[in-house]
Amino acid sequence: MAKTGRTKVTIRCNVCGEQFTLRGRRGPAGEVETGFKQCLCDNNRHFHIMEDGS
């Protein structure tokens, strides 16, 4: 099966601690785009983002 270029990303909010696991695609500049905009606590800046290596 062909790879789709999608990668698993875990985003943790540094304000409330909520954790989100999403899949995203790598953009032309090398960043992973998931479409994630803000946390449930209205935080839209302070996140810890981890990309799954597998």
WOCORJO-V507792 format. One record per pair of residues at least 24 apart in sequence whose C-alpha atoms are under 6 Angstrom apart, sorted by the first residue. I is the first residue (numbers start at 1). J is the second residue. D is the distance in whole Angstrom. If there is no record, write none. Layout:
i:I j:J d:D
i:I j:J d:D
This chain:
i:8 j:52 d:5
i:9 j:50 d:6
i:9 j:51 d:5
i:9 j:52 d:6
i:10 j:49 d:6
i:10 j:50 d:5
i:11 j:48 d:6
i:11 j:49 d:5
i:12 j:47 d:6
i:12 j:48 d:5
i:13 j:47 d:5
i:14 j:46 d:6
i:14 j:47 d:5
